[in-house]
Amino acid sequence: MSDTSNLRQAALDYHAHPKPGKLEIRATKPMANGRDLARAYSPGVAEASLEIKADASNAELYTARGNLVAVVSNGTAVLGLGNIGALASKPVMEGKAVLFKKFAGIDCFDIEVDQPDPEKLADIVCALEPTFGAVNLEDIKAPDCFIVEKLCRERMNIPVFHDDQHGTAIVVGAAAKNALHVAGKAFEDIKVVSTGGGAAGIACLNMLVKLGVKRENIWLCDIHGLVYEGRAEDMNPHKDQFAQTSDLRTLDDVIGEADLFLGLSGPNVLKPEMVQKMAARPIIFALANPTPEILPEDARAVAPDAIIATGRSDFPNQVNNVLCFPFIFRGALDVGATEINDAMEIACVDGIAEMARATTSAEAAAAYKGEQLTFGPDYLIPKPFDPRLVGVVSSSVAKAAMESGVAKRPIDDLEAYKEKLNQTVFKSALLMRPVFEAAANASRRIVFAEGEDERVLRAAQAILEETTETPILIGRPDVIDARCERLGLTVRPGQDFQIVNPENDPRYYDYWNSYHQIMQRRGVTPDLAKAIMRTNTTAIGAIMVHRGEADSLICGTFGEYRWHLDYVEQVLDEGDLRPHGALSLMILEDGPLFIADTHVRQLPSPEELAETTIGAARHVRRFGLEPKIAFCSQSQFGNQAEGSGKRLRAALKILDSEPRDFTYEGEMNLDVALDPELRARIFPNSRLEGPANVLIFAHADAASGVRNILKMKANGLEVGPILMGMGNKAHIVTPSITARGLLNMAAIAGTPVDHYG
């Protein structure tokens, strides 16, 4: 089977299985009993309706309207497919709705209307205003789309946005802004030649004018040639505004000395010999799909320094509307904007352009592994999966809406709003806030054992940008420097952070001698100590903490947990410091859940279980939460004499021997720990109220298994493991950790020792 056939079948399977389509509707409130029914529907629903009747703005408070967008099309101009009709456009509109939800958390209904008449279509859309907070018009042919949008904007008091026009224009504007920056040119000085007089083409030219291009420097061509004054064929008011007073008639006639070619037309329109006539360092946006106006390799054959963007994902600089529409709607909805105006569109342009010039996020790098994501000719606009887009772009749009006077619900604190947006994409952000705030009051030195790892390098960049901590990386300076350069990171070894080079470090003698003194009565000879200090980065990091050259060690991005733990124990297990458990925070859809001991003690003793419980309670409070601890076992409140229940009951007695400032109970099954109603039936006198948020297991296999199931099947995000009992001097992560996870661990490690046990 050919690659094309495989792709076609894969796409059809994606749409058909496991259930047809790409959308479903889910309730946001419980519907489990008669009480719920009475609140959700008759008679309780009448109260919400009466509140909205009294004040229409209450619809945003009591219904989903404020976060609901209509994606409306009549299927007359579906990208790459043409006039396929309303029904056939439904998969495309469903896809658009999915993108709204994925990238900005906006709910959508796709509405396919079998109505080719633009005025009647506008009537239908306007009649839907009570249902939606905004309308996204999609895939409506020109010039009908201009009519529909104009009528809807005039008659509706909510944002109406034709994405094919304005979304394309915004992303083109951002790409053009950065391309000119790379080329060393300015909007007001450039000559623009464009092909395509449709909705997207005209909107892009209008955007370039808003950004500073002089209208007299824009030369528009369509299928009939140059748009000039006096031309009668296939003209309309939107083309008229770009008509030139000229005797020139063809694209080839006008392309000379053009700085920017903007193509939104068809395949192979721009010939290599035309590119040769363009100005030095030409900018070529060949956006026709699936075949661009000129292939990048053909353009570079005659202009090696050309800066090129296309509409395809298999070339650099894909101009993709998904960089715009989720985020401009997010900002507009959140301030109750009555429209999306020029100021909001320009803010969106600036936000997208700004993101490309910033250091690439670890999440985007992971989603586009192998691609060069460093700002420059091949990276003019960010990738859609960069999670920072929603915070940067949407907050910029919201600010512009407020400043331009179209926001019905202005936001008092834009920084807090931006942080809230980030919390929607960085699941750990809200829970980690108390930890970051505690770490901000100290300047601790964090040494990373695997300093050459890409995740560590990205975490080091984030640490320097977002915290007061000082990262120290163990690794070869030339390797770290080369990788920072390749990854587009701005930090450099020796300048922004300290490097410990295992192959050649002036402290080598001090390090191996310190290690030998610790280990000389445990079979380690001087030669072995020397070898370990040349090759074992975990041991090197532990020695640095031991010698007071670092405050905390983070290791474990590769290798087995126990292997790392052995060296941590060898060097740092002294005095009151002794590892007694690993605590993993799992962030789930319905809240956080802490699990221990996931790694340290395979079969912990009752004393070790009690230690783990005390440490877990202390750590849970560092996250601003009150610990509710359940001892979990197959045994249930003493119904099995042996096994894990016996050890857990013994640990319970140890804890009961002294007053404790946290709630704990056991031993019990997992479902009983998490379901208070079930617990009340089985053990009505339980001292634990509500669902447990900390689960203590008597076997590491059980704790680790639950942790991994939650991570893989419940989309749980892990923070940790946190190594308890070491005075915050060391933490051992696992190979699955992300750069964001390492940043979170650095914040935990960066908290003063009196905060953590």
N, C-alpha and C positions, 0 to 999 in steps of 0.2 A: 504494500500500500504506500502511496506517495506521502511526502510530508504534508502536502496540502490536504489530502484526504484524512490523514491522521488528525490534523488540526481541526478540520471541520467536524469530525466525529467527536473529538474531545470537547469542542464548544457545545455541540448538541447535547452530549451527556451531561455537561455542567448545568445546562438549563433544565434538563429533564429529571435529574436525580439529586437527592433522594426523594424530593417532591417537586412537581412542576413549578417553574418560575423562580424568581430570586427574592421574593418578598413574602412576608406573612405579618399578621397583626397580632400583637401581644398585649394583654391587659397589664396595666401598671399598678393596679390595686388588687388585693385579695378578693376572691369570690369563692369562699369555701363553705358558707353557711347562710342561713336566713337573714342574719343581722347584716352581713355584707350585701346581700341582695337588696335589702330595704334601704341601705345607704346609696348604693350605686344606681338603683332604679326607683320605682315607686315604693314609698312616698318621698324618700329622702332627696331624690334628684330634683324635686320641685324647688327646694331651697336654693340650689345653685342657679336654676333658671330664673328665679325671682331676683336674685342679686344681680344677674347680668341684665335683666330688664330694667332694673333701677339705674345701673351704671354699666354701659357697654364695655368699659375698660376691664371690668371684672371677668370678662371672657378669658383674659390671659391668666387670671388667678385660678379659675375653676375648671378650665378646659385645656386641651392640648393645642389650641389655636395659635398661641404665641410661639410654638416651636414646630409649626406645621406648614409645609410648602406644597403647593400644587405644581407638578410638572406637566404642562399642557402642550399637546401637539395635535395637528391634524395629519401628520405623516406626509406632507407634500414636499419636503426637502430633507430627507434623512441622510445624514453624512455618508457619502460613498455609495448610497443606494438610490437616491432620487425620490420621486413621488411614488412611494410604495403603499400609501394609504394608512389610515389611522390604526387599523387592527395590526398590520404588520409592523408598525412602529412600536408596539407595546413592549417587546423585549428591550428596545433601546431606552424607553422611558423608565422601565423597571430598573435598568442598569444605572440610570441617572439617579434614581431615588436611593439606590444602594450606596452610591458614592457620597451623597449628602449625609447619609447616616454614618458611614465609615469614617469620613474625614472631619465632620463637624457635629455629629450627634443630632442632626436635624431629621425629623420625621417627615415623610413625604407620601402623598398619594399621586400615582401616575394617572393622568386623565387623558385618554385618547378620544378625540372628538371627530366624528365623521361629518365635517362641515368645511367645505372649500371656500365659502364666501367669507372674506376677512371681517366684514362688519357684523355678520351674524355670529362668527366665532368670537368676536370681541364681546357681543351681548352675552353669550354663554359664560365666558370667563368672568365678566363683571358680576353676573348673578351669583357666582360662587364666593364672593367676598366674605360673607359671614362665616364660612368654614375655615378660611386660611389666613395665616399671618403674612404670606407673601406668595407671589406667583412667578414661576420660572417658565417662560415661553421657550419652546424648543422645536427645531426642525420644521419651521413654517417657511414656505418659499418666499423669495423676494419678488415683487415689492409688497406682497400681502403682509409680511411680517412687520413692516414699518407701520402699516395701517392699524394692525391689531394692537401693537404696542402703544401707539399714540393714543388710540381710543381708550385703552385700559388705563393708561397713566392719567389721562384727563379725568376719568370717571371714578377711579378707585383710590382709596385712602390707605393703601398698603403698597409695599414695593412690588413693582412689576419689572422684570428683567429678562430681556431676550438674550439668552446666553450665547447663541451663535454670533450675535453682533458684539455685545459688550464684553462677554467673557473672553472671546478671542482677542478683542482689542486690548483688554487689560494685560493679558499674558504677552501679547506682542509688544505692548508698551514697556513692560518690565524687561523683556529680552532685548529690546532696542536700547533701552537706557544703559544696560550693562554692556552691550556690544559697543556702543559709542564710547563708553568708559575704557574698554580694552583697546579700542582703535585710536583713542585720543582725539575724538571728534565731539562736536556739540550739536544739539538738535537744531539750533537756529542757523547753523551754517551748512547743513547737508542738503543734497539733492536726493529726492525719493522718486523712484519709478515703481509703479504698482501695476499688477495685472489682476483683474477680477473686479467687476463693478457690482457684485452682489452685496448682500447684507453685511457679511463679515468684512469684506474688503472696504466698504464705505466706512464702517465703524472704526476699523483700524486706522484709516486715514484721518478721521475726525480725532481719534485719540492722539495721533502724532502731532496734529495741530495744537491740541491742548497741552502737549508736552513741550511745544516750542518750535516745531517745524513751520516754516513759512508756507502758507498756502500756495504762493506762486512758485515754490520750489517742488511742488508735487505734480508728477506727470502720471495720469491714470490711463491705462489701456485696458480694453476688453476684447472680446472675440472679433470685433469690427475694427480694432486699431485704437489710435489715440482718441481720447475724449477731448474734443476741441469745441470752441465756441462756434455755434451755427450748425453743428451736426444734428441731424434729425433722427437718424436711425438708432433705435433701441435706447432712447434717452429717457431720463426721468429727473425730477428735481434733485434727487440725491447725487446723481452723477453730474448734474449741471454745475454744482458748486465747485467741482474740480476741473471744469473745462478750461483748457489753455487757449490763449490767443497765439496760434502757431500754424505754419504751413507743413510742419512735420506730421506724419500720419501713422507710422508703425513703431512697434517696440524697438526694433533695431535702430530706427531714426533717433529715438529719444534716450537710449540707454547710456550714451556717452557721458563719462565723468559722473555717473550716478554713484552716490555713497552707499545707498541702501536700495536693494531690490526687495520688494514685498510681493510675493506671489500667493494668491488665493484663487487660482484658476484651474489649470489642468496640466497633464504630464508633458514634460519636454518643451515647454514654452520658451524657456531661457536657454539659448545655445552658448556653447563655450566661447565662440567668437564674440558674442555680446558681452560676456564677462570680461574679456580682454579690454573692452572699451571703457569699463567702469573705472572709478577712481582708485587710487592706491588703498590697500587694506579694505577691499570692498566687503560690505555686509550683505549677505544673501539669505533671505528668509523664504525658502521654497516650501510652502505649507500645503500644497495640494496632496490629497490622499486618494489611493495608496501610493501613487507614483508622483513624486515632486516635480516641480517645473524644471529642475536640473538636479542630477544626483551629486552628492557632495564630492565624490571622487572626480567627476567630470569638471566641476568648478575648480577644484584645487589643482587640476592638471594644468590649467592656464593661469590660475591665481593662487599660488601656494599659501599666501597669507590671508586668504579669504576667511571671514568669520561666518559660519553657516548654521542655520537652524532649519529644521523640517517639522512635519507633523507626525513623524514616525518614531516609534520607540526603539528601533534598531539603529538609529543614528543619534549622536549627541545633540543636546539642545532641542528636545521635543517640546513644541509649543502645544500644551495640553490644557484645556479649559478647567480641568479638575484642580489646577493650581489656584483658581479664582473663585468659582461659584460657591463651593461650600463655605468659604471663609467670609466672602462679602455678605452672603445671606446670614451667616452666624452673627456678625457684627450688627447688621441691620435689624434682625429680629430682637436682639438683646436690648436694644435701646428703643424699640417700638418705632422704628423709622417709618415715615409715611411714604418714602420713595427712596430709590438709590440714585443719587445725583452725581454731578461731575466731581465734587470734592471727595466723595466716598470712593469713586472709581480711581482717582489719582492716588488716594491713600492706599488702595489695594495694589496699584502699580508699584508704589514706593516700598510697601511691605514685602512684596514678592522679590523685588530687586535686592532689597537689603538682605533677605535670607540667603540668596545665592552668594553674596560677598562674605557672609559669616562662615565660620568653620562648620563643616558638614557634621550633622549629628550622627551618633553611633547607630541610631535606629535606621536612618536613611542608608548608611553605608552597609548595614546588614541586609537591607531589602534589595540593594543593588550591588551585591558583592561582585568584585572584579572590575567595576567601573571606576574611572578616575573622577572623583567628585571634588576637585579643587577649582576655585573660581578662576576663569580664564576663557579663552576662545571656545573650548569644548564644554564649558560649564557656566552658561550665562543665566540660567534660571534653576531654582531648586527642584528637587524631586518631590512628587506628590506624597510619598510616604515619609517625608520629614515631619515629625510630630510637632515641631516648633511653629509650623505655619499657622495653625489655628490661633495661637497666642499672639504672635506678631501681627499677622494680617488682620484678624478680626478685631483686635483692640484698636488698630489704626483706623479701620473703617468706622467703628463705634465712635471714636474721638472726632472723626471728620463729620459724622452725622450730627453730633451734638454741636460742634462749632458752626455748622451750616444751618442750624435751626430746624432740622427735620426730625429730631428725636423726641418722641412723646414721653419716654421713660429714661431720662438722662442718668448716667452712672456717676456716682460721687467719687469713687476711688478707682481710677483706671488701672493702676498697678495691681490692686487686689483683684479686679476683673480679669486682667491678663493672667494672674496666678491661678485663678479659678479655671480659666480655659485650659491652662497647662495641666491642671489636675485631672481634666477629663481624658487626657491622652497619656499622661504619666500616672499610672494607677497608684504609685507609691507616694506621690507628692504630698497629699493631705496628711497621711499617717506619719510621714517622715518630717513634717514641719517642726514639731517640738525637738526632734533630734538635731536638725540643722540649726535651730535657734540656740540650743545648748552648746553645740560645737562652735558657733560663731563667737562665743565669749572666750574661746581658748585658741591658741595657735600651736597646734601639735604637729609633730613631724611624723608622717606616715611612710614607712618603707614598703615598697611592693617587690616581692621576691621575683616575680616574672615580669620584669620591666620591659622586655622586648615585645610582649604580647600586645596586639592591636587594641584590645579592650582596655588594657592598662594604660596605654598611651592616650586613648580618648578620655578615659577617666581622669588622668592627670591634667589634661587640658581643662576639663570641667571643674576639677577641684580648684585650679588656679583662678578660674572665672567666677565660681559660685561660692567659695568658702575662704576661710582665713588659714587653712591648713597648708603645710608644705610637703609636697610629694617628693619622695626619694626613690629612684628607680635603680634596681640592680640589673645590669645588662651591659652589652658592648656599646660604647658611645657611637661608633660608626653605623652600627645596625639601627640603633634607636633614631639617630639623626636621619638616616635614609628613609625609615618608615614614617617618621613624622612628615617628611617632605612629600612622600608618595600619598599619604592620607590627607594631605591638605591642612595639617595642623599648624598652628602658628607658634606653638611652644618648641623650644630647642634645648637639648641637654647642655648643661654647663651654664646656660643663660637663665632659663626659667625654673629649672629644677636640678637637684644634685644627682650625680650618677655614681654608682659604685660598680667599677669594672672588675669582674672576677678574674679576668686575664692579666690585669696590670693595674693594681691599686696601691698607692703608697702606704696604706694601712694594713696591707696583707700580713706582715709580721705580727702586728698587734692582734689581728683577728685570729690567726691560727693559734697563737700563743694563748689567747683568752679561751678559745675552744678546748685546747689541750689541757689547760688547768682545770676546767670543769670536768672533762671526760677522762683524765689520765688514770683514774682508778676504776674506770669502766671499760678498759681494754683498748683505749684509743692511744696509739703511739704518735709521736711528733710527725712522722711521715704521713700517717693517716689523717691527722688534723690538717696538715698542709694540703693534702689532696681534697679534703672536704671543703676547705675554704676557697679552693679554686673552682669547684664544680657544683656545689650544693647551695643554691641561692636562698633556700629556706633557712638553712643553717647560718648563712651569712647575715640575713636579715635579723634572725633571733639574736645573734651576737651583737649586732648594732644596738638593739633594744637593751640587751644586758649591759652594754658599755655606756648607755645613756646617750648614744648618738642618734637615736630615733625613739619616739614615744610608743609606737605601735607597729606591728607587722601585719601585713595582709598577704596571704599566699594561697595556693590551691587552684589557680586557674587551669592547671593541668596536673595530672597525677592523682594518686589515691589519698583519701583524707587521712587515713591512719599513718601513712608514710610521713606526711607533713607534721602530724601531731607528735610523732616520735621525736622529731628535732625540736619542736616547740617545748615539749616536756623536758628534754635533755638540758636545754639551756635556760629556760625561764621558769621551770617548776621549782620554786624556792620559797622559803618562808611560808606565808599563808596562801601563796598562789598555787593552785592545783586545778587543772581542768576537770570539771565535774558534769559537763553536759553541753550539748549544742542545741540552741533554740532557733527554730525557723518560723518566721512570720509569713503566713500565706494570706495574700490579699485576694479576697473572693468577691463576687458580685454583691453578696449580701453582708459583707463586712470582713474584718480581719479574724484570723484564727492562728494561734500560736501552737507549735508542736515541739515536744521535747521527749526524750533525748534522741536526736536523729542520727548521731554519728560517734559520740565519744565512748560510751560504755555499752558493750554488747548486751550484758545481763547485769544491770546495775543493782547493787545491794540496797536494802531499805535505807541505809544512811545516805547513800549516793542519790537515791530518789528524793529524799527529803531535801538534800542540798540543791538538787536540780529544781525542785519546786520553789524554794526560797529565792534562788537566782532568777527563775522565770518571772516570779511576781515582781521583783525589782526592775527587771528589764521592761516588762509590759507597761509599767508606770512611766517609763521614759518616753513612751509613745503617747502619753496623755490618756491612757486607758486604765480602768480599774480591773485588776485580774479576777477572773472567775474560773477556778482551776478544777478540772475533773481528772481523776485517776482512771484511766481506761484499760479495760481488760475483758476477756471472755467471761470472767466471773462477775457476778452482779450482787453487790452488797452482801458478800459472804456466802453465796450459794455454792461455791466450789472451794474445797478445803486446800487444794494444792495449786501449783502453777503460778502464773503471774499475780493472781489475786492475793496469794499469801504474802508476797513481798510488798505489794502495794498496801495491804492492811498494816503491815509492820511499819512502813513509812508513815502511814496515817497516825499511828501511835506516837512516833517520834515527833511529828508536827504538833500533835495534841498535847505534848508534854510541856509546851510553853505557849504563852499567848502569841497569836499571830495577827498581823494587821491586814490580812487578805483572806478571801473566802476560798475554801477547798473542800472537796468531797470525793468519796469513792468507796470501793471501786465499782465501776459500772461499765455497761456497754456503750459504744459510741453513740448510738441513736438516743439513748437515755441522757447522755451528756448534752446533746444538742437540742433535745425536745423536752422542754419543761413540763408540758402536759403529760407526756408519757412517764416522765420521772415521778410526777405527783401521784400517778396511779400505782406505780411499782413501789415507791419509797416516799410516802407522803411527808415524812419528817425530815427530809433533806435540808441541809443548811445552805445549799446552793440555790439561788433564785435566778430564773431566766436561763437562757442557753449559755453553756460554758464558752469562754473564748481562749482558754488554754487547755490543751490535752497533754497529759503526762502518761507515757507508756513505760512499761516495765521491760521492754525488749526493743533494741534499736531497729530490728527488722520491721516491727510493727510501725514504729514512728516514721521511719524512712519510707516505708511503703505507702502510708497515708499521705505523706508529704508529696511523693511523686505522683500518686493518683490525682491529687488535687491540682497539681501543676499541669499534668498532661490531659486530663479529662474534664476538669472544671475551670480551665483557663486561669488557674491561680498564679499570681505573681509572687515570687519568693523574695523576701528580704532576709539575708543571712546565708548560711547559718551563723549565728552569733555564738562565739565560744565563751561560755560562762566559767567563772572561777579564776580567770587569769588577769584580773585587774585591768582589763581592756588593753593588755600589752600585745595580744595576738589574736587574729581571727583567720580561720581557714575556710575559704569559700569552696565552691564545687565547680567543675569544668563547664557546667551549663550557664554560669553567671554571665550577665551582659555588662557592657560598660556602665549603663545606668545602675545596675546592681552593685558594681564596684564603687561608684560614687556614693551610693547609700551606705555601703560598708565603711567607706572612708569617713562619712559623717558620724557613724557609730563609733569608729575608732578614734575620731577626733574629739569625742566628748571627754571631759576631765574624769579622772579615775574615780572620784567620789560619786559620780553619777552611775557607774556601772560596776557590777561584780563579776 
